Amino acid sequence: MDFLGFLFIFLGVMAFVVSAIGIIRMPDVYTRMHVGTKSTTIGTILVLLGACFIEPTWSLKLLLLAAFILLTNPLSSSVIARATHTDGATLEVDEMKKEQK
Amino acid sequence: MFELVIIILLISIFITLYRFLKGPTLSDRVVAFDVMGIMSVSLLVLLALYFQRSLYIDIALLIGLIGFLGAAIFGRYIEKGI
């Protein structure tokens, strides 16, 4: 049980490392938002599941926290994306405009 | 075993802090702030496992709530102004 929990925690932290590298590497704000939301959601869910396996008595609080993150993380990403689009940010590589030319 | 994972997570938080300090526009900084909030929720859960204190999970829940409110309020500020 401890080994399974530690495996889940390690996979979740690897998702966080992918997210941090992507936030440095990506060229504009929309792609940074993409890499900063999806992989951190899966990373948090994996870390909390691993913590549930290691300490089963805390699992109610941990599952509540996981449900909260799963509900609010896409919502905040959507709010920031809509505000950025209203503010007038453009894509660095725009495939649609390339095809029209 | 937990020390290695906590140190890797701290390194990725500092990498995200670089984008927060450098980011060209306000939206970049808000995205980096949101990601740092989510990462520190996981960091507090790992610290709760390491020190065997369940109190830290309540603080993680509070940080998640405040991070979501901050992102929503900054989104409204970018869109409409004060």
N, CA and C atoms of all chains as a GROMACS GRO file, in nm:
protein
  549
    1MET      N    1   0.083  -0.120   0.000
    1MET     CA    2   0.000   0.000   0.000
    1MET      C    3   0.086   0.125   0.000
    2ASP      N    4   0.193   0.125   0.081
    2ASP     CA    5   0.283   0.240   0.084
    2ASP      C    6   0.352   0.258  -0.050
    3PHE      N    7   0.390   0.144  -0.112
    3PHE     CA    8   0.459   0.155  -0.241
    3PHE      C    9   0.367   0.214  -0.347
    4LEU      N   10   0.240   0.171  -0.348
    4LEU     CA   11   0.145   0.223  -0.446
    4LEU      C   12   0.123   0.374  -0.426
    5GLY      N   13   0.111   0.414  -0.300
    5GLY     CA   14   0.095   0.556  -0.270
    5GLY      C   15   0.215   0.637  -0.314
    6PHE      N   16   0.336   0.584  -0.288
    6PHE     CA   17   0.454   0.661  -0.328
    6PHE      C   18   0.467   0.668  -0.479
    7LEU      N   19   0.424   0.560  -0.549
    7LEU     CA   20   0.427   0.563  -0.695
    7LEU      C   21   0.335   0.672  -0.749
    8PHE      N   22   0.213   0.683  -0.692
    8PHE     CA   23   0.121   0.788  -0.736
    8PHE      C   24   0.178   0.926  -0.709
    9ILE      N   25   0.239   0.945  -0.589
    9ILE     CA   26   0.296   1.076  -0.556
    9ILE      C   27   0.409   1.111  -0.651
   10PHE      N   28   0.492   1.013  -0.686
   10PHE     CA   29   0.604   1.041  -0.777
   10PHE      C   30   0.553   1.079  -0.916
   11LEU      N   31   0.450   1.008  -0.966
   11LEU     CA   32   0.394   1.043  -1.097
   11LEU      C   33   0.334   1.183  -1.095
   12GLY      N   34   0.267   1.220  -0.984
   12GLY     CA   35   0.210   1.353  -0.975
   12GLY      C   36   0.316   1.461  -0.975
   13VAL      N   37   0.426   1.438  -0.903
   13VAL     CA   38   0.532   1.539  -0.900
   13VAL      C   39   0.601   1.549  -1.036
   14MET      N   40   0.608   1.436  -1.111
   14MET     CA   41   0.662   1.445  -1.247
   14MET      C   42   0.572   1.530  -1.336
   15ALA      N   43   0.439   1.521  -1.316
   15ALA     CA   44   0.348   1.610  -1.392
   15ALA      C   45   0.373   1.755  -1.356
   16PHE      N   46   0.405   1.785  -1.228
   16PHE     CA   47   0.437   1.923  -1.190
   16PHE      C   48   0.566   1.971  -1.255
   17VAL      N   49   0.665   1.882  -1.268
   17VAL     CA   50   0.790   1.922  -1.333
   17VAL      C   51   0.765   1.953  -1.480
   18VAL      N   52   0.682   1.871  -1.547
   18VAL     CA   53   0.646   1.898  -1.687
   18VAL      C   54   0.577   2.034  -1.699
   19SER      N   55   0.490   2.064  -1.602
   19SER     CA   56   0.420   2.192  -1.605
   19SER      C   57   0.515   2.310  -1.587
   20ALA      N   58   0.613   2.296  -1.495
   20ALA     CA   59   0.707   2.405  -1.472
   20ALA      C   60   0.795   2.428  -1.595
   21ILE      N   61   0.841   2.319  -1.659
   21ILE     CA   62   0.924   2.334  -1.780
   21ILE      C   63   0.843   2.399  -1.891
   22GLY      N   64   0.715   2.358  -1.904
   22GLY     CA   65   0.631   2.416  -2.009
   22GLY      C   66   0.605   2.562  -1.987
   23ILE      N   67   0.590   2.604  -1.860
   23ILE     CA   68   0.566   2.747  -1.834
   23ILE      C   69   0.688   2.830  -1.869
   24ILE      N   70   0.809   2.774  -1.860
   24ILE     CA   71   0.927   2.847  -1.906
   24ILE      C   72   0.935   2.847  -2.059
   25ARG      N   73   0.905   2.733  -2.124
   25ARG     CA   74   0.937   2.716  -2.264
   25ARG      C   75   0.836   2.776  -2.361
   26MET      N   76   0.706   2.778  -2.323
   26MET     CA   77   0.602   2.808  -2.421
   26MET      C   78   0.605   2.954  -2.466
   27PRO      N   79   0.567   2.984  -2.592
   27PRO     CA   80   0.593   3.118  -2.646
   27PRO      C   81   0.492   3.225  -2.609
   28ASP      N   82   0.363   3.193  -2.591
   28ASP     CA   83   0.267   3.300  -2.560
   28ASP      C   84   0.174   3.259  -2.447
   29VAL      N   85   0.081   3.348  -2.412
   29VAL     CA   86   0.009   3.332  -2.286
   29VAL      C   87  -0.094   3.220  -2.294
   30TYR      N   88  -0.151   3.195  -2.412
   30TYR     CA   89  -0.253   3.090  -2.420
   30TYR      C   90  -0.192   2.952  -2.403
   31THR      N   91  -0.076   2.928  -2.466
   31THR     CA   92  -0.013   2.797  -2.451
   31THR      C   93   0.040   2.778  -2.310
   32ARG      N   94   0.087   2.888  -2.246
   32ARG     CA   95   0.128   2.878  -2.106
   32ARG      C   96   0.010   2.842  -2.016
   33MET      N   97  -0.106   2.899  -2.047
   33MET     CA   98  -0.225   2.867  -1.969
   33MET      C   99  -0.264   2.721  -1.988
   34HIS      N  100  -0.253   2.672  -2.114
   34HIS     CA  101  -0.283   2.532  -2.141
   34HIS      C  102  -0.196   2.439  -2.058
   35VAL      N  103  -0.064   2.461  -2.065
   35VAL     CA  104   0.026   2.369  -1.995
   35VAL      C  105   0.018   2.391  -1.844
   36GLY      N  106  -0.026   2.510  -1.801
   36GLY     CA  107  -0.029   2.534  -1.658
   36GLY      C  108  -0.157   2.488  -1.592
   37THR      N  109  -0.259   2.449  -1.670
   37THR     CA  110  -0.383   2.404  -1.608
   37THR      C  111  -0.400   2.254  -1.613
   38LYS      N  112  -0.380   2.195  -1.731
   38LYS     CA  113  -0.409   2.051  -1.746
   38LYS      C  114  -0.317   1.966  -1.662
   39SER      N  115  -0.186   1.991  -1.675
   39SER     CA  116  -0.092   1.902  -1.605
   39SER      C  117  -0.091   1.927  -1.455
   40THR      N  118  -0.122   2.051  -1.409
   40THR     CA  119  -0.128   2.068  -1.264
   40THR      C  120  -0.253   2.003  -1.206
   41THR      N  121  -0.365   1.998  -1.285
   41THR     CA  122  -0.483   1.928  -1.234
   41THR      C  123  -0.454   1.780  -1.214
   42ILE      N  124  -0.396   1.716  -1.316
   42ILE     CA  125  -0.369   1.571  -1.301
   42ILE      C  126  -0.263   1.547  -1.194
   43GLY      N  127  -0.167   1.638  -1.181
   43GLY     CA  128  -0.065   1.621  -1.078
   43GLY      C  129  -0.123   1.629  -0.938
   44THR      N  130  -0.214   1.725  -0.915
   44THR     CA  131  -0.275   1.738  -0.782
   44THR      C  132  -0.360   1.616  -0.749
   45ILE      N  133  -0.438   1.568  -0.849
   45ILE     CA  134  -0.522   1.451  -0.823
   45ILE      C  135  -0.436   1.330  -0.789
   46LEU      N  136  -0.323   1.312  -0.862
   46LEU     CA  137  -0.238   1.195  -0.834
   46LEU      C  138  -0.173   1.206  -0.697
   47VAL      N  139  -0.125   1.326  -0.658
   47VAL     CA  140  -0.061   1.342  -0.527
   47VAL      C  141  -0.162   1.315  -0.415
   48LEU      N  142  -0.286   1.365  -0.430
   48LEU     CA  143  -0.385   1.345  -0.324
   48LEU      C  144  -0.428   1.198  -0.315
   49LEU      N  145  -0.436   1.128  -0.432
   49LEU     CA  146  -0.468   0.984  -0.426
   49LEU      C  147  -0.357   0.906  -0.357
   50GLY      N  148  -0.232   0.942  -0.387
   50GLY     CA  149  -0.121   0.876  -0.321
   50GLY      C  150  -0.121   0.899  -0.172
   51ALA      N  151  -0.155   1.023  -0.129
   51ALA     CA  152  -0.164   1.051   0.015
   51ALA      C  153  -0.277   0.972   0.079
   52CYS      N  154  -0.390   0.950   0.003
   52CYS     CA  155  -0.498   0.866   0.054
   52CYS      C  156  -0.450   0.723   0.076
   53PHE      N  157  -0.365   0.672  -0.014
   53PHE     CA  158  -0.317   0.535   0.004
   53PHE      C  159  -0.223   0.525   0.123
   54ILE      N  160  -0.142   0.630   0.148
   54ILE     CA  161  -0.045   0.620   0.257
   54ILE      C  162  -0.112   0.638   0.392
   55GLU      N  163  -0.202   0.740   0.406
   55GLU     CA  164  -0.271   0.762   0.533
   55GLU      C  165  -0.422   0.748   0.512
   56PRO      N  166  -0.480   0.629   0.526
   56PRO     CA  167  -0.623   0.611   0.493
   56PRO      C  168  -0.716   0.685   0.589
   57THR      N  169  -0.669   0.724   0.709
   57THR     CA  170  -0.760   0.792   0.801
   57THR      C  171  -0.786   0.936   0.761
   58TRP      N  172  -0.700   0.995   0.678
   58TRP     CA  173  -0.720   1.132   0.635
   58TRP      C  174  -0.798   1.141   0.505
   59SER      N  175  -0.849   1.028   0.453
   59SER     CA  176  -0.892   1.026   0.313
   59SER      C  177  -1.014   1.112   0.289
   60LEU      N  178  -1.097   1.139   0.392
   60LEU     CA  179  -1.215   1.224   0.369
   60LEU      C  180  -1.175   1.367   0.331
   61LYS      N  181  -1.083   1.422   0.413
   61LYS     CA  182  -1.035   1.558   0.384
   61LYS      C  183  -0.964   1.564   0.250
   62LEU      N  184  -0.882   1.460   0.221
   62LEU     CA  185  -0.804   1.463   0.097
   62LEU      C  186  -0.895   1.452  -0.025
   63LEU      N  187  -1.000   1.368  -0.016
   63LEU     CA  188  -1.090   1.358  -0.131
   63LEU      C  189  -1.173   1.485  -0.148
   64LEU      N  190  -1.207   1.550  -0.037
   64LEU     CA  191  -1.276   1.680  -0.046
   64LEU      C  192  -1.188   1.784  -0.116
   65LEU      N  193  -1.060   1.785  -0.078
   65LEU     CA  194  -0.965   1.878  -0.142
   65LEU      C  195  -0.950   1.847  -0.291
   66ALA      N  196  -0.946   1.715  -0.327
   66ALA     CA  197  -0.934   1.677  -0.468
   66ALA      C  198  -1.056   1.721  -0.547
   67ALA      N  199  -1.176   1.704  -0.489
   67ALA     CA  200  -1.298   1.746  -0.560
   67ALA      C  201  -1.299   1.898  -0.577
   68PHE      N  202  -1.252   1.970  -0.475
   68PHE     CA  203  -1.247   2.116  -0.484
   68PHE      C  204  -1.153   2.162  -0.595
   69ILE      N  205  -1.033   2.103  -0.600
   69ILE     CA  206  -0.937   2.138  -0.705
   69ILE      C  207  -0.994   2.104  -0.842
   70LEU      N  208  -1.058   1.986  -0.853
   70LEU     CA  209  -1.113   1.943  -0.981
   70LEU      C  210  -1.225   2.034  -1.028
   71LEU      N  211  -1.299   2.097  -0.935
   71LEU     CA  212  -1.404   2.189  -0.976
   71LEU      C  213  -1.350   2.327  -1.010
   72THR      N  214  -1.259   2.382  -0.929
   72THR     CA  215  -1.225   2.522  -0.944
   72THR      C  216  -1.110   2.549  -1.041
   73ASN      N  217  -1.027   2.450  -1.070
   73ASN     CA  218  -0.910   2.477  -1.155
   73ASN      C  219  -0.949   2.510  -1.299
   74PRO      N  220  -1.039   2.433  -1.365
   74PRO     CA  221  -1.082   2.474  -1.500
   74PRO      C  222  -1.158   2.605  -1.499
   75LEU      N  223  -1.231   2.632  -1.391
   75LEU     CA  224  -1.309   2.756  -1.384
   75LEU      C  225  -1.217   2.879  -1.382
   76SER      N  226  -1.112   2.875  -1.299
   76SER     CA  227  -1.022   2.990  -1.294
   76SER      C  228  -0.945   3.004  -1.424
   77SER      N  229  -0.910   2.891  -1.488
   77SER     CA  230  -0.842   2.899  -1.617
   77SER      C  231  -0.931   2.962  -1.723
   78SER      N  232  -1.060   2.927  -1.719
   78SER     CA  233  -1.154   2.984  -1.815
   78SER      C  234  -1.171   3.133  -1.795
   79VAL      N  235  -1.178   3.176  -1.668
   79VAL     CA  236  -1.192   3.319  -1.639
   79VAL      C  237  -1.071   3.396  -1.689
   80ILE      N  238  -0.950   3.343  -1.664
   80ILE     CA  239  -0.829   3.414  -1.707
   80ILE      C  240  -0.820   3.416  -1.860
   81ALA      N  241  -0.859   3.305  -1.927
   81ALA     CA  242  -0.851   3.300  -2.073
   81ALA      C  243  -0.946   3.401  -2.135
   82ARG      N  244  -1.067   3.412  -2.081
   82ARG     CA  245  -1.165   3.507  -2.135
   82ARG      C  246  -1.117   3.651  -2.116
   83ALA      N  247  -1.060   3.679  -1.998
   83ALA     CA  248  -1.010   3.814  -1.973
   83ALA      C  249  -0.892   3.846  -2.064
   84THR      N  250  -0.805   3.748  -2.088
   84THR     CA  251  -0.690   3.772  -2.176
   84THR      C  252  -0.735   3.798  -2.319
   85HIS      N  253  -0.837   3.722  -2.364
   85HIS     CA  254  -0.887   3.743  -2.500
   85HIS      C  255  -0.954   3.879  -2.514
   86THR      N  256  -1.025   3.923  -2.410
   86THR     CA  257  -1.086   4.056  -2.416
   86THR      C  258  -0.980   4.164  -2.416
   87ASP      N  259  -0.870   4.138  -2.347
   87ASP     CA  260  -0.762   4.236  -2.340
   87ASP      C  261  -0.689   4.248  -2.472
   88GLY      N  262  -0.702   4.148  -2.562
   88GLY     CA  263  -0.645   4.159  -2.695
   88GLY      C  264  -0.509   4.095  -2.714
   89ALA      N  265  -0.483   3.984  -2.645
   89ALA     CA  266  -0.357   3.912  -2.667
   89ALA      C  267  -0.371   3.826  -2.792
   90THR      N  268  -0.262   3.811  -2.866
   90THR     CA  269  -0.265   3.732  -2.989
   90THR      C  270  -0.176   3.609  -2.975
   91LEU      N  271  -0.201   3.511  -3.063
   91LEU     CA  272  -0.119   3.390  -3.064
   91LEU      C  273   0.014   3.416  -3.132
   92GLU      N  274   0.119   3.346  -3.088
   92GLU     CA  275   0.250   3.362  -3.150
   92GLU      C  276   0.254   3.289  -3.285
   93VAL      N  277   0.199   3.167  -3.289
   93VAL     CA  278   0.192   3.089  -3.413
   93VAL      C  279   0.045   3.064  -3.441
   94ASP      N  280  -0.010   3.131  -3.544
   94ASP     CA  281  -0.153   3.121  -3.569
   94ASP      C  282  -0.176   3.040  -3.696
   95GLU      N  283  -0.221   2.916  -3.681
   95GLU     CA  284  -0.238   2.827  -3.796
   95GLU      C  285  -0.354   2.874  -3.885
   96MET      N  286  -0.458   2.930  -3.827
   96MET     CA  287  -0.573   2.973  -3.907
   96MET      C  288  -0.534   3.083  -4.003
   97LYS      N  289  -0.456   3.181  -3.956
   97LYS     CA  290  -0.416   3.292  -4.043
   97LYS      C  291  -0.320   3.246  -4.152
   98LYS      N  292  -0.237   3.144  -4.121
   98LYS     CA  293  -0.145   3.092  -4.222
   98LYS      C  294  -0.222   3.031  -4.339
   99GLU      N  295  -0.332   2.957  -4.305
   99GLU     CA  296  -0.406   2.890  -4.412
   99GLU      C  297  -0.481   2.989  -4.499
  100GLN      N  298  -0.520   3.103  -4.444
  100GLN     CA  299  -0.598   3.198  -4.523
  100GLN      C  300  -0.513   3.272  -4.626
  101LYS      N  301  -0.384   3.286  -4.602
  101LYS     CA  302  -0.300   3.362  -4.693
  101LYS      C  303  -0.272   3.286  -4.823
  102MET      N  304   1.261   0.916   0.163
  102MET     CA  305   1.188   0.906   0.038
  102MET      C  306   1.110   1.036   0.010
  103PHE      N  307   1.042   1.089   0.116
  103PHE     CA  308   0.964   1.210   0.094
  103PHE      C  309   1.050   1.331   0.068
  104GLU      N  310   1.173   1.333   0.121
  104GLU     CA  311   1.258   1.451   0.103
  104GLU      C  312   1.285   1.477  -0.045
  105LEU      N  313   1.310   1.368  -0.122
  105LEU     CA  314   1.342   1.382  -0.264
  105LEU      C  315   1.224   1.446  -0.339
  106VAL      N  316   1.105   1.396  -0.310
  106VAL     CA  317   0.986   1.448  -0.380
  106VAL      C  318   0.961   1.593  -0.344
  107ILE      N  319   0.980   1.626  -0.213
  107ILE     CA  320   0.956   1.765  -0.170
  107ILE      C  321   1.057   1.860  -0.235
  108ILE      N  322   1.184   1.815  -0.249
  108ILE     CA  323   1.285   1.901  -0.310
  108ILE      C  324   1.256   1.921  -0.459
  109ILE      N  325   1.211   1.815  -0.529
  109ILE     CA  326   1.176   1.830  -0.671
  109ILE      C  327   1.061   1.928  -0.688
  110LEU      N  328   0.961   1.919  -0.599
  110LEU     CA  329   0.846   2.009  -0.607
  110LEU      C  330   0.887   2.154  -0.578
  111LEU      N  331   0.980   2.174  -0.483
  111LEU     CA  332   1.029   2.310  -0.454
  111LEU      C  333   1.103   2.367  -0.573
  112ILE      N  334   1.182   2.283  -0.643
  112ILE     CA  335   1.254   2.332  -0.761
  112ILE      C  336   1.156   2.376  -0.868
  113SER      N  337   1.047   2.299  -0.888
  113SER     CA  338   0.952   2.341  -0.991
  113SER      C  339   0.875   2.466  -0.948
  114ILE      N  340   0.853   2.486  -0.818
  114ILE     CA  341   0.791   2.611  -0.773
  114ILE      C  342   0.883   2.729  -0.802
  115PHE      N  343   1.015   2.712  -0.784
  115PHE     CA  344   1.105   2.824  -0.811
  115PHE      C  345   1.117   2.852  -0.960
  116ILE      N  346   1.106   2.746  -1.045
  116ILE     CA  347   1.106   2.770  -1.190
  116ILE      C  348   0.984   2.852  -1.230
  117THR      N  349   0.868   2.821  -1.167
  117THR     CA  350   0.748   2.898  -1.197
  117THR      C  351   0.758   3.040  -1.145
  118LEU      N  352   0.829   3.059  -1.034
  118LEU     CA  353   0.852   3.193  -0.979
  118LEU      C  354   0.930   3.281  -1.075
  119TYR      N  355   1.020   3.219  -1.156
  119TYR     CA  356   1.094   3.295  -1.258
  119TYR      C  357   0.998   3.356  -1.359
  120ARG      N  358   0.898   3.275  -1.404
  120ARG     CA  359   0.800   3.328  -1.499
  120ARG      C  360   0.714   3.436  -1.434
  121PHE      N  361   0.686   3.419  -1.303
  121PHE     CA  362   0.607   3.519  -1.232
  121PHE      C  363   0.681   3.652  -1.224
  122LEU      N  364   0.814   3.647  -1.205
  122LEU     CA  365   0.889   3.772  -1.195
  122LEU      C  366   0.915   3.834  -1.332
  123LYS      N  367   0.931   3.750  -1.438
  123LYS     CA  368   0.974   3.801  -1.567
  123LYS      C  369   0.859   3.836  -1.659
  124GLY      N  370   0.747   3.757  -1.649
  124GLY     CA  371   0.638   3.758  -1.746
  124GLY      C  372   0.604   3.888  -1.813
  125PRO      N  373   0.596   3.896  -1.945
  125PRO     CA  374   0.582   4.025  -2.013
  125PRO      C  375   0.450   4.094  -1.981
  126THR      N  376   0.339   4.022  -1.977
  126THR     CA  377   0.209   4.085  -1.955
  126THR      C  378   0.155   4.045  -1.817
  127LEU      N  379   0.044   4.110  -1.780
  127LEU     CA  380  -0.019   4.080  -1.651
  127LEU      C  381  -0.079   3.939  -1.650
  128SER      N  382  -0.130   3.893  -1.768
  128SER     CA  383  -0.193   3.760  -1.773
  128SER      C  384  -0.094   3.650  -1.744
  129ASP      N  385   0.032   3.667  -1.793
  129ASP     CA  386   0.137   3.569  -1.764
  129ASP      C  387   0.158   3.557  -1.614
  130ARG      N  388   0.162   3.672  -1.548
  130ARG     CA  389   0.186   3.669  -1.403
  130ARG      C  390   0.070   3.604  -1.329
  131VAL      N  391  -0.054   3.630  -1.375
  131VAL     CA  392  -0.169   3.569  -1.307
  131VAL      C  393  -0.168   3.417  -1.326
  132VAL      N  394  -0.134   3.372  -1.448
  132VAL     CA  395  -0.127   3.227  -1.472
  132VAL      C  396  -0.019   3.163  -1.386
  133ALA      N  397   0.098   3.228  -1.376
  133ALA     CA  398   0.206   3.173  -1.294
  133ALA      C  399   0.167   3.170  -1.147
  134PHE      N  400   0.093   3.273  -1.102
  134PHE     CA  401   0.046   3.277  -0.962
  134PHE      C  402  -0.051   3.163  -0.933
  135ASP      N  403  -0.141   3.135  -1.030
  135ASP     CA  404  -0.237   3.026  -1.014
  135ASP      C  405  -0.165   2.892  -1.004
  136VAL      N  406  -0.067   2.871  -1.094
  136VAL     CA  407   0.007   2.745  -1.094
  136VAL      C  408   0.086   2.729  -0.963
  137MET      N  409   0.144   2.842  -0.912
  137MET     CA  410   0.218   2.831  -0.785
  137MET      C  411   0.125   2.798  -0.670
  138GLY      N  412   0.000   2.850  -0.675
  138GLY     CA  413  -0.096   2.816  -0.570
  138GLY      C  414  -0.129   2.668  -0.568
  139ILE      N  415  -0.155   2.611  -0.688
  139ILE     CA  416  -0.186   2.468  -0.696
  139ILE      C  417  -0.067   2.385  -0.649
  140MET      N  418   0.054   2.428  -0.690
  140MET     CA  419   0.173   2.351  -0.648
  140MET      C  420   0.191   2.358  -0.497
  141SER      N  421   0.160   2.472  -0.434
  141SER     CA  422   0.182   2.478  -0.290
  141SER      C  423   0.075   2.400  -0.213
  142VAL      N  424  -0.044   2.378  -0.274
  142VAL     CA  425  -0.141   2.285  -0.212
  142VAL      C  426  -0.080   2.145  -0.202
  143SER      N  427  -0.021   2.099  -0.313
  143SER     CA  428   0.042   1.966  -0.310
  143SER      C  429   0.161   1.962  -0.215
  144LEU      N  430   0.237   2.074  -0.210
  144LEU     CA  431   0.353   2.079  -0.119
  144LEU      C  432   0.307   2.068   0.026
  145LEU      N  433   0.194   2.133   0.060
  145LEU     CA  434   0.146   2.124   0.199
  145LEU      C  435   0.096   1.984   0.232
  146VAL      N  436   0.034   1.914   0.134
  146VAL     CA  437  -0.008   1.777   0.161
  146VAL      C  438   0.113   1.687   0.185
  147LEU      N  439   0.219   1.708   0.104
  147LEU     CA  440   0.340   1.627   0.124
  147LEU      C  441   0.405   1.658   0.258
  148LEU      N  442   0.403   1.787   0.301
  148LEU     CA  443   0.460   1.822   0.432
  148LEU      C  444   0.377   1.762   0.545
  149ALA      N  445   0.243   1.752   0.525
  149ALA     CA  446   0.159   1.688   0.626
  149ALA      C  447   0.194   1.541   0.640
  150LEU      N  448   0.223   1.476   0.526
  150LEU     CA  449   0.264   1.335   0.535
  150LEU      C  450   0.400   1.322   0.602
  151TYR      N  451   0.490   1.419   0.576
  151TYR     CA  452   0.627   1.407   0.627
  151TYR      C  453   0.632   1.433   0.778
  152PHE      N  454   0.558   1.535   0.827
  152PHE     CA  455   0.560   1.566   0.970
  152PHE      C  456   0.451   1.496   1.049
  153GLN      N  457   0.362   1.420   0.980
  153GLN     CA  458   0.250   1.349   1.044
  153GLN      C  459   0.155   1.443   1.118
  154ARG      N  460   0.121   1.556   1.055
  154ARG     CA  461   0.027   1.649   1.114
  154ARG      C  462  -0.088   1.672   1.017
  155SER      N  463  -0.210   1.640   1.057
  155SER     CA  464  -0.322   1.656   0.964
  155SER      C  465  -0.371   1.800   0.958
  156LEU      N  466  -0.316   1.888   1.042
  156LEU     CA  467  -0.356   2.029   1.040
  156LEU      C  468  -0.318   2.097   0.909
  157TYR      N  469  -0.206   2.051   0.849
  157TYR     CA  470  -0.159   2.116   0.727
  157TYR      C  471  -0.256   2.098   0.610
  158ILE      N  472  -0.339   1.992   0.616
  158ILE     CA  473  -0.433   1.971   0.505
  158ILE      C  474  -0.541   2.080   0.507
  159ASP      N  475  -0.581   2.126   0.628
  159ASP     CA  476  -0.676   2.236   0.635
  159ASP      C  477  -0.617   2.363   0.574
  160ILE      N  478  -0.487   2.387   0.601
  160ILE     CA  479  -0.422   2.505   0.543
  160ILE      C  480  -0.414   2.492   0.391
  161ALA      N  481  -0.395   2.367   0.342
  161ALA     CA  482  -0.394   2.346   0.197
  161ALA      C  483  -0.529   2.380   0.136
  162LEU      N  484  -0.637   2.341   0.203
  162LEU     CA  485  -0.771   2.374   0.154
  162LEU      C  486  -0.792   2.525   0.149
  163LEU      N  487  -0.743   2.595   0.252
  163LEU     CA  488  -0.757   2.741   0.256
  163LEU      C  489  -0.676   2.807   0.145
  164ILE      N  490  -0.554   2.756   0.119
  164ILE     CA  491  -0.472   2.814   0.012
  164ILE      C  492  -0.538   2.793  -0.125
  165GLY      N  493  -0.601   2.674  -0.145
  165GLY     CA  494  -0.671   2.650  -0.269
  165GLY      C  495  -0.786   2.746  -0.289
  166LEU      N  496  -0.862   2.772  -0.182
  166LEU     CA  497  -0.975   2.866  -0.190
  166LEU      C  498  -0.928   3.006  -0.223
  167ILE      N  499  -0.824   3.054  -0.153
  167ILE     CA  500  -0.778   3.191  -0.173
  167ILE      C  501  -0.713   3.206  -0.311
  168GLY      N  502  -0.643   3.101  -0.359
  168GLY     CA  503  -0.584   3.108  -0.492
  168GLY      C  504  -0.690   3.119  -0.600
  169PHE      N  505  -0.799   3.042  -0.584
  169PHE     CA  506  -0.907   3.051  -0.684
  169PHE      C  507  -0.972   3.189  -0.681
  170LEU      N  508  -0.994   3.244  -0.561
  170LEU     CA  509  -1.054   3.378  -0.553
  170LEU      C  510  -0.964   3.483  -0.615
  171GLY      N  511  -0.832   3.471  -0.591
  171GLY     CA  512  -0.737   3.566  -0.649
  171GLY      C  513  -0.737   3.561  -0.799
  172ALA      N  514  -0.742   3.439  -0.856
  172ALA     CA  515  -0.743   3.428  -1.003
  172ALA      C  516  -0.870   3.487  -1.061
  173ALA      N  517  -0.984   3.461  -0.995
  173ALA     CA  518  -1.111   3.513  -1.047
  173ALA      C  519  -1.113   3.666  -1.040
  174ILE      N  520  -1.063   3.722  -0.928
  174ILE     CA  521  -1.066   3.868  -0.914
  174ILE      C  522  -0.970   3.935  -1.012
  175PHE      N  523  -0.852   3.873  -1.034
  175PHE     CA  524  -0.760   3.932  -1.132
  175PHE      C  525  -0.815   3.922  -1.273
  176GLY      N  526  -0.890   3.814  -1.304
  176GLY     CA  527  -0.954   3.803  -1.435
  176GLY      C  528  -1.053   3.915  -1.457
  177ARG      N  529  -1.132   3.946  -1.354
  177ARG     CA  530  -1.228   4.056  -1.366
  177ARG      C  531  -1.156   4.189  -1.382
  178TYR      N  532  -1.042   4.206  -1.312
  178TYR     CA  533  -0.966   4.331  -1.322
  178TYR      C  534  -0.908   4.349  -1.462
  179ILE      N  535  -0.855   4.240  -1.523
  179ILE     CA  536  -0.799   4.251  -1.658
  179ILE      C  537  -0.910   4.287  -1.757
  180GLU      N  538  -1.030   4.229  -1.734
  180GLU     CA  539  -1.136   4.248  -1.831
  180GLU      C  540  -1.198   4.387  -1.824
  181LYS      N  541  -1.230   4.434  -1.702
  181LYS     CA  542  -1.311   4.555  -1.691
  181LYS      C  543  -1.243   4.670  -1.619
  182GLY      N  544  -1.125   4.651  -1.563
  182GLY     CA  545  -1.066   4.757  -1.482
  182GLY      C  546  -1.123   4.754  -1.342
  183ILE      N  547  -1.084   4.850  -1.262
  183ILE     CA  548  -1.128   4.847  -1.122
  183ILE      C  549  -1.277   4.880  -1.112
   0.00000   0.00000   0.00000
